[in-house]
Every structure is written in C-alpha cells, then in structure tokens.
Amino acid sequence: MPKRKMTLDPQLAAEAKSIVALAFRNGPIEDIHAGKDCPPCSGKPEYSHITQTEMKKIVKKAVDAVYKLLWLKQNDPEKYEMTLAFGNRYTRFWDEPKTDVG
C-alpha cells in the first residue's frame, strides 16, 4: 500500500489542540510552568527540570483527560463537542500541527 502524505485537516488540528489544552496545559504542568526559573540551571538541557513525581502526575492527568475525552466522543458526542469548544478557547493562537512528521 502506498504511503499517504499527511495533510492539514483544520477540524482535526483544532481537536488535537483542544485535547492537548485539556489534557496537558490545564493540568499539573501549568503549576510547574508558573514557578520561578532556577538561575543556576535555567536553559541548560542537561539538568532535569521536572521531577519523577511531577512527571508521573502530569502523565496521569493527561491519560485521565484523554480517556475522558475519547469516552465522551464515543458516548456523548454533543458534550464532547462542547468540551472541545471550551478547550479551543485556550488554543486560538497556537501553531497548527506539522504535517511533515515521518
């Protein structure tokens, strides 16, 4: 089967951005992001900026949020669309997804 080139679907892009806003941005990562920079290690990629406990909390929240969204999509499409509309309020100025991902 020939490989299809990924193209930008604006509706799918908006859905993806809403899911990310609802699953990641509006969760524990925002608490970490809102903190002050650590001057000695700021901008140095060789230093961890998120603890294992923080990462576990972020991933758990994201999985819970994505599961809820997918469950709504399957079981309550109207509420799913309303929830995405709420998520879109945070993403109006976000970049569109890259379609050249291999």
Summary of the structure (lengths in Angstrom):
residues: 102
radius of gyration: 16.7
end to end distance: 16.2
largest distance: 52.3
contacts: 209
relative contact order: 0.22
helix: 57%
strand: 0%
